[in-house]
Amino acid sequence: MVMAVKKWRGKWVVDFIVDGKRIRRVSPVQTKRGAKAYEVELRLELTSTTPEPSTAPAAEVPTLAEFAPEWMRTSVRVHNKPSEQDRKSRTLRNHLVPFFGKRRLDQITQRDVETFRAQQLSQGLAVNTVNRHLAALARLMRCAVDWGVIREMPTIRMMRKQVEPTEWLRPDESERLLDATKAMNLRWFTFFYVALRTGLRKGEIFGLHWSEIDLERRRLTVRYTVWMGQLGTPKNGKSREVPIAADLVDVLSAWRERTPGELVFPSRKGQPVYGQAIANQALDRALKRAGLRRIRFHDLRHTFASQLVLRGCSLKVVQQLMGHHSVTMTERYAHVGDDQLVEAVQALVVDKGEDEST
C-alpha cells in the first residue's frame, strides 16, 4: 500500500483514492509521522466492511476492522513510541485486518487464533514474527475487554521464542572493517567506530548530541534514539551512561572539528536523519571493501558484547553497558566464552612432572 502523505498549502495532508473516490484530509497532527499514522487510521475506517442489517441491539459488538482505528487512536498512539505505533499499524493492515477484520470481536474464537497462527507459519513467517502479530491481537482484544466492548477474549498463546544465531565480528575483522571504512568516508568510519566501541543501537547513535559526550571524563550518555527524523527515548525508556576508550576519544575529537552543530551525526540539513537505510548501505560497501561476509548493522552491537565476553567481562557488566532490561537478554553471548571455560578447566590439571605433594 503506497503512503500518500504530502504538504499542501502549508499543511500536512493525506491524499489517496478508495473505491474510485479521492480522499484528501488535513492531518490533525501536523508532522509527517502524524500524518502517516492518520492515513493508516483513515484507510482502516474506509475499507472496513459494513455489517449486514440485522435485528441485533443498537450496541452491537464491532468487528475487528471497526474497532481497530479506535484502538490505534486511543490506546496505541497514547502509550506506544512512534516506532511501535508504526509496527502495530502495519501488523493491523497487513495481517490482522485481512484475516479477522470481518469478524465481530466476540465471535473470534480460539480456533480462529490457531488457524491464523497456522496460516502465518505456512506462509514462511518466522516464529518470532508470528508471535509479534499474536501479541498485537492480544493487546487489542484485552483493550476491548477493559473497555467493556466484550466480556471475554480467547486465550492467545505465544509460541516458544526462537533463539536466532548471533553474528559478530572477531577483533581482527573489526579492525579490517574500520580500515576499509576509513579509506572510504570519515563520517561512516566514525559512525562504525562508535558502534563497535560502545554497542549503541543505530538509532541511538543518530540521536547522540555533543552535549552528551564528555571527552575529558571519557563517557557518553544515551538519552535519545532517532526514528523517522524524530527524537525519542531509548529502548526501555531509560537513559544510560557508557564509558568510552581512549582510541574512541581520539576519533570523536577529530570528528568534532567537522561537525559544529548539536548532533554528532546530523542529516545534511543539520536535523535528525529520516531514513536510516543509509547506514546499512554504507556498512555493505565497507564489508565488501574489507573482504568480509555480509552482516546486519545490529550485528555490530552483537560484536561489542561478544568481544567483551571474549575478554572475560561478566554478563552483568555487559548487560549494563548494552542497556538490556534483564540479564536474560545478555545470556545469548555466554557461549562466546566457552573456549575460556575449557582453558580454565585445563589449568586444574596437574602436570605429570610436578610434585603433587605440594
C-alpha positions as CSV (number, residue, x, y, z in Angstrom):
1,M,0.0,0.0,0.0
2,V,1.5,3.3,-1.1
3,M,1.5,6.0,1.5
4,A,0.0,9.3,0.3
5,V,1.2,12.0,2.7
6,K,2.3,15.4,1.5
7,K,2.4,19.1,2.2
8,W,-0.5,21.0,0.7
9,R,-1.0,24.8,1.2
10,G,1.5,24.6,4.1
11,K,-0.2,21.8,5.9
12,W,0.4,18.0,6.1
13,V,-2.5,16.2,4.4
14,V,-3.4,12.7,3.4
15,D,-4.4,12.2,-0.2
16,F,-5.4,8.8,-1.7
17,I,-8.2,7.0,-3.6
18,V,-10.5,4.4,-2.1
19,D,-13.1,2.6,-4.4
20,G,-12.6,5.3,-7.0
21,K,-13.2,8.1,-4.6
22,R,-10.5,10.6,-3.8
23,I,-9.9,11.3,-0.1
24,R,-8.0,14.4,0.9
25,R,-8.0,15.5,4.5
26,V,-5.8,17.7,6.8
27,S,-4.0,15.6,9.4
28,P,-4.9,16.5,13.0
29,V,-1.2,16.1,13.9
30,Q,0.9,18.4,11.8
31,T,4.0,16.3,11.4
32,K,4.9,13.8,8.6
33,R,4.8,10.9,11.1
34,G,1.5,12.0,12.5
35,A,0.0,12.3,9.0
36,K,1.2,8.8,8.2
37,A,-0.5,7.4,11.3
38,Y,-3.7,9.4,10.4
39,E,-3.7,7.9,6.9
40,V,-3.5,4.3,8.3
41,E,-6.5,5.1,10.5
42,L,-8.5,6.5,7.6
43,R,-7.8,3.6,5.4
44,L,-8.9,1.2,8.1
45,E,-12.1,3.1,8.6
46,L,-12.9,3.5,4.9
47,T,-12.1,-0.1,4.0
48,S,-14.0,-1.7,6.9
49,T,-16.9,-3.9,5.9
50,T,-20.3,-2.5,6.9
51,P,-22.3,-5.1,8.8
52,E,-25.4,-6.6,7.3
53,P,-28.7,-5.2,8.6
54,S,-29.9,-7.3,11.5
55,T,-32.3,-7.3,14.5
56,A,-29.4,-7.1,16.9
57,P,-29.4,-4.4,19.6
58,A,-28.0,-1.0,18.8
59,A,-24.9,-1.6,20.9
60,E,-23.8,-4.5,18.7
61,V,-20.2,-5.6,19.2
62,P,-18.0,-4.1,16.4
63,T,-15.9,-6.1,14.0
64,L,-12.1,-6.1,14.5
65,A,-11.8,-3.8,11.5
66,E,-14.3,-1.3,13.0
67,F,-12.6,-1.4,16.5
68,A,-9.0,-1.2,15.2
69,P,-9.0,2.6,14.4
70,E,-10.3,3.5,17.9
71,W,-7.7,1.2,19.5
72,M,-4.9,2.8,17.4
73,R,-6.2,6.3,18.2
74,T,-7.0,6.0,21.9
75,S,-4.5,3.4,23.1
76,V,-1.6,2.8,20.8
77,R,-0.9,6.4,19.9
78,V,-1.0,7.4,23.6
79,H,1.1,4.6,25.1
80,N,3.5,3.5,22.4
81,K,6.6,5.1,20.9
82,P,6.4,6.1,17.3
83,S,8.3,3.1,16.0
84,E,5.9,0.8,17.9
85,Q,2.9,2.7,16.5
86,D,4.1,2.2,13.0
87,R,4.8,-1.5,13.7
88,K,1.2,-2.1,15.0
89,S,-0.3,-0.1,12.1
90,R,1.5,-2.4,9.6
91,T,0.5,-5.5,11.6
92,L,-3.1,-4.5,11.5
93,R,-3.1,-3.5,7.9
94,N,-1.2,-6.5,6.5
95,H,-2.1,-9.3,8.8
96,L,-4.9,-8.9,11.4
97,V,-7.5,-7.0,9.4
98,P,-7.2,-9.2,6.3
99,F,-7.8,-12.3,8.5
100,F,-10.0,-11.2,11.4
101,G,-11.4,-7.9,10.0
102,K,-15.0,-9.0,9.2
103,R,-15.4,-11.0,12.5
104,R,-17.1,-9.4,15.5
105,L,-14.8,-9.3,18.4
106,D,-17.0,-11.5,20.5
107,Q,-17.0,-14.1,17.7
108,I,-13.2,-14.5,17.4
109,T,-12.6,-18.0,18.8
110,Q,-9.6,-20.0,20.0
111,R,-9.9,-22.0,16.8
112,D,-9.7,-18.7,14.7
113,V,-6.5,-17.8,16.5
114,E,-5.0,-21.2,15.9
115,T,-6.0,-21.1,12.3
116,F,-4.4,-17.7,11.9
117,R,-1.2,-18.9,13.5
118,A,-1.0,-22.0,11.2
119,Q,-1.6,-19.8,8.2
120,Q,1.1,-17.4,9.1
121,L,3.6,-20.2,9.6
122,S,2.6,-21.8,6.3
123,Q,3.5,-18.5,4.6
124,G,7.1,-18.9,5.8
125,L,7.0,-16.2,8.5
126,A,9.4,-16.7,11.4
127,V,8.1,-17.8,14.8
128,N,9.2,-14.5,16.4
129,T,7.3,-12.5,13.7
130,V,4.1,-14.5,14.2
131,N,4.4,-14.0,18.0
132,R,4.5,-10.2,17.4
133,H,1.3,-10.4,15.4
134,L,-0.3,-12.5,18.1
135,A,0.8,-10.1,20.8
136,A,-0.8,-7.2,18.9
137,L,-4.0,-9.2,18.6
138,A,-3.9,-10.0,22.3
139,R,-3.4,-6.3,23.2
140,L,-6.3,-5.2,21.0
141,M,-8.6,-7.9,22.5
142,R,-7.6,-7.1,26.0
143,C,-8.3,-3.5,25.4
144,A,-11.8,-4.4,24.2
145,V,-12.4,-6.3,27.4
146,D,-11.1,-3.5,29.6
147,W,-13.4,-1.0,27.8
148,G,-16.4,-3.3,28.2
149,V,-16.8,-3.9,24.5
150,I,-16.6,-7.6,25.0
151,R,-16.8,-9.7,28.2
152,E,-14.0,-12.1,27.5
153,M,-11.4,-13.0,24.9
154,P,-9.9,-16.2,23.7
155,T,-6.6,-17.4,25.1
156,I,-3.8,-16.3,22.8
157,R,-0.7,-18.4,23.4
158,M,2.7,-17.3,22.2
159,M,5.0,-20.0,20.7
160,R,8.4,-20.7,22.2
161,K,10.7,-17.9,21.1
162,Q,13.3,-18.9,18.5
163,V,16.8,-18.0,19.5
164,E,18.3,-16.5,16.4
165,P,22.0,-17.2,15.7
166,T,24.2,-14.3,16.8
167,E,26.5,-13.0,14.1
168,W,29.5,-11.0,15.2
169,L,33.0,-9.9,14.0
170,R,36.2,-11.1,15.6
171,P,38.6,-8.4,16.8
172,D,40.8,-8.7,13.7
173,E,37.7,-8.5,11.5
174,S,36.6,-5.4,13.3
175,E,39.9,-3.7,12.5
176,R,39.6,-4.7,8.9
177,L,36.2,-3.1,8.7
178,L,37.4,0.1,10.3
179,D,40.4,0.3,8.0
180,A,38.3,-0.2,4.9
181,T,35.7,2.4,6.1
182,K,38.4,5.0,6.9
183,A,39.6,4.8,3.3
184,M,36.1,5.4,2.1
185,N,34.5,8.1,4.3
186,L,35.4,9.7,7.6
187,R,31.7,10.1,8.7
188,W,31.0,6.4,8.4
189,F,34.4,5.5,9.9
190,T,33.5,7.5,13.0
191,F,29.9,6.1,13.0
192,F,31.1,2.4,12.9
193,Y,33.8,3.2,15.4
194,V,31.2,4.4,17.9
195,A,29.0,1.3,17.2
196,L,31.9,-1.2,17.7
197,R,33.3,0.5,20.8
198,T,30.0,1.3,22.6
199,G,27.4,-1.2,21.4
200,L,24.9,1.6,20.8
201,R,21.9,0.9,18.6
202,K,21.8,2.6,15.2
203,G,19.0,5.0,16.3
204,E,20.9,5.8,19.5
205,I,24.0,6.8,17.5
206,F,22.0,9.0,15.2
207,G,20.4,10.6,18.3
208,L,23.7,11.5,20.0
209,H,24.3,15.1,20.9
210,W,27.8,16.6,21.6
211,S,26.5,17.8,24.9
212,E,26.0,14.2,26.0
213,I,29.7,13.3,25.2
214,D,32.3,14.1,27.8
215,L,35.6,13.6,26.1
216,E,37.6,14.5,29.2
217,R,35.8,12.1,31.5
218,R,35.6,9.5,28.6
219,R,31.9,9.0,29.0
220,L,28.8,9.4,26.9
221,T,25.1,9.4,27.9
222,V,22.5,7.7,25.8
223,R,19.4,9.9,26.1
224,Y,17.7,9.7,22.7
225,T,17.0,7.5,19.7
226,V,16.0,8.7,16.3
227,W,13.2,7.1,14.3
228,M,11.9,8.6,11.0
229,G,13.5,12.0,11.8
230,Q,12.0,12.2,15.3
231,L,13.9,12.1,18.6
232,G,12.5,9.7,21.2
233,T,13.6,7.9,24.3
234,P,15.9,4.8,24.0
235,K,14.5,1.3,24.2
236,N,13.1,0.5,27.7
237,G,12.6,4.3,28.1
238,K,15.8,4.7,30.2
239,S,19.0,6.7,29.6
240,R,22.3,5.1,30.4
241,E,25.9,6.1,30.7
242,V,28.6,4.3,28.7
243,P,32.4,4.7,29.2
244,I,34.5,5.3,26.0
245,A,38.0,4.1,25.4
246,A,40.9,6.4,24.6
247,D,41.0,5.5,21.0
248,L,37.4,6.4,20.5
249,V,38.1,9.7,22.3
250,D,40.7,10.5,19.6
251,V,38.3,9.5,16.8
252,L,35.4,11.6,18.2
253,S,37.8,14.6,18.8
254,A,38.8,14.6,15.1
255,W,35.1,14.3,14.0
256,R,34.1,17.1,16.4
257,E,36.1,19.6,14.3
258,R,34.0,18.8,11.3
259,T,30.5,19.0,12.9
260,P,29.8,22.3,14.6
261,G,26.1,21.6,15.2
262,E,24.4,19.9,18.2
263,L,24.0,16.5,16.7
264,V,27.1,14.2,16.3
265,F,25.7,12.6,13.1
266,P,23.1,15.0,11.6
267,S,21.5,15.0,8.2
268,R,22.7,17.3,5.5
269,K,20.3,19.9,6.8
270,G,21.6,19.6,10.4
271,Q,18.5,17.7,11.5
272,P,18.0,14.1,12.8
273,V,18.2,11.7,9.9
274,Y,14.9,10.5,8.5
275,G,15.9,7.3,6.8
276,Q,18.5,5.1,8.5
277,A,19.0,2.7,5.5
278,I,22.0,4.9,4.5
279,A,23.9,3.3,7.4
280,N,23.1,-0.2,6.2
281,Q,24.2,0.7,2.7
282,A,27.5,2.2,4.0
283,L,28.1,-0.9,6.0
284,D,27.5,-3.2,3.0
285,R,30.1,-1.2,1.0
286,A,32.7,-1.3,3.8
287,L,32.3,-5.0,4.3
288,K,32.7,-5.7,0.6
289,R,35.8,-3.5,0.5
290,A,37.2,-5.3,3.6
291,G,36.5,-8.7,2.1
292,L,34.2,-9.7,4.9
293,R,31.0,-11.6,4.9
294,R,27.8,-9.5,4.9
295,I,26.2,-8.8,8.3
296,R,23.4,-6.6,9.6
297,F,24.1,-3.3,11.2
298,H,22.7,-4.6,14.5
299,D,25.4,-7.3,14.4
300,L,27.9,-4.5,15.3
301,R,26.1,-4.3,18.6
302,H,26.5,-8.1,19.0
303,T,30.1,-7.7,18.1
304,F,30.6,-5.2,21.0
305,A,29.0,-7.6,23.5
306,S,30.7,-10.7,22.2
307,Q,34.2,-9.2,22.3
308,L,33.6,-8.1,25.9
309,V,32.7,-11.6,26.9
310,L,35.7,-12.9,24.9
311,R,37.9,-10.7,27.1
312,G,36.4,-12.1,30.3
313,C,33.8,-9.4,31.1
314,S,30.9,-10.6,33.2
315,L,27.4,-10.9,31.7
316,K,26.2,-8.4,34.4
317,V,28.6,-5.7,33.3
318,V,27.7,-6.4,29.6
319,Q,24.0,-6.1,30.5
320,Q,24.5,-2.7,32.0
321,L,26.6,-1.5,29.0
322,M,24.1,-2.8,26.5
323,G,21.1,-1.4,28.3
324,H,19.3,-4.7,28.5
325,H,16.2,-4.8,30.7
326,S,17.3,-8.2,32.2
327,V,20.4,-10.4,32.1
328,T,18.3,-13.0,30.1
329,M,18.8,-10.9,27.0
330,T,22.5,-10.9,27.6
331,E,22.9,-14.6,28.1
332,R,22.9,-15.2,24.4
333,Y,26.5,-14.1,24.5
334,A,27.5,-16.7,27.1
335,H,28.6,-19.2,24.5
336,V,31.4,-16.9,23.4
337,G,33.4,-17.7,26.5
338,D,33.2,-21.4,26.1
339,D,36.9,-21.7,25.0
340,Q,37.9,-19.8,28.1
341,L,36.0,-22.3,30.2
342,V,37.9,-25.2,28.6
343,E,41.2,-23.4,29.3
344,A,40.1,-22.8,33.0
345,V,39.4,-26.5,33.5
346,Q,42.7,-27.5,31.8
347,A,44.5,-25.2,34.3
348,L,43.4,-27.6,37.0
349,V,45.2,-30.5,35.5
350,V,48.4,-31.2,37.4
351,D,51.4,-31.6,35.2
352,K,52.7,-35.1,35.5
353,G,56.2,-33.9,36.2
354,E,55.0,-31.6,39.0
355,D,55.3,-32.7,42.6
356,E,51.7,-33.4,43.7
357,S,52.7,-33.4,47.4
358,T,52.9,-29.6,47.3
